[in-house]
C-alpha cells in the first residue's frame, strides 16, 4: 500500500491507494455491563491499469492490477485481525463482506477498483 486516505482523493500520491471511510455504527444492549458495537467501514482499493504501473516481471497489466488489489485486500483484513482495539474498544472479531470489483476514473486514466465493507464487532463496558 503506497497511500491510505480517510476520504476519497482525486489524485492520490501513490498506488495502490486505499480509502477507508466510516459507513455506519450499530449498537446493541448486551447485558447490564456491556454494550455491543459494530463499526462499519468502506475500504476502497485503487490501482491504475496504465502500462507504466506494471512490474517488470509481469506482462499483462490487467492481471497485475487484479493480483495487486487482491493482495492489498488480504493485507487490510490481516491488519484488523491483529489489531485488537478500535476507538478504545477491544475487537471481538471482524467480518469482511463481499468485495465489489469495478473501475474508477483517476487523474491520468482508469484504475481497477475494489470495495470491501469491513464490519468490526466490539463490546463497550458500561460504567
Number of C-alpha atoms within 10 A of each C-alpha: 18 10 12 20 14 11 12 14 13 9 10 18 11 13 17 22 23 30 19 19 16 14 13 11 12 10 14 11 12 13 10 9 11 15 15 16 21 21 18 20 19 17 24 24 26 28 26 26 21 15 11 9 14 17 12 7 7 10 11 12 16 18 12 19 23 16 10 18 23 14 12 18 20 10 13 16 16 12 10 17 15 10 10 14 13 13 8 9 14 16 21 15 14 18 15 15 11 10 16 11 14 11 14 14 13 16 11 9 10 15 22 22 24 22 20 20 20 24 20 22 20 24 19 17 14 9 6
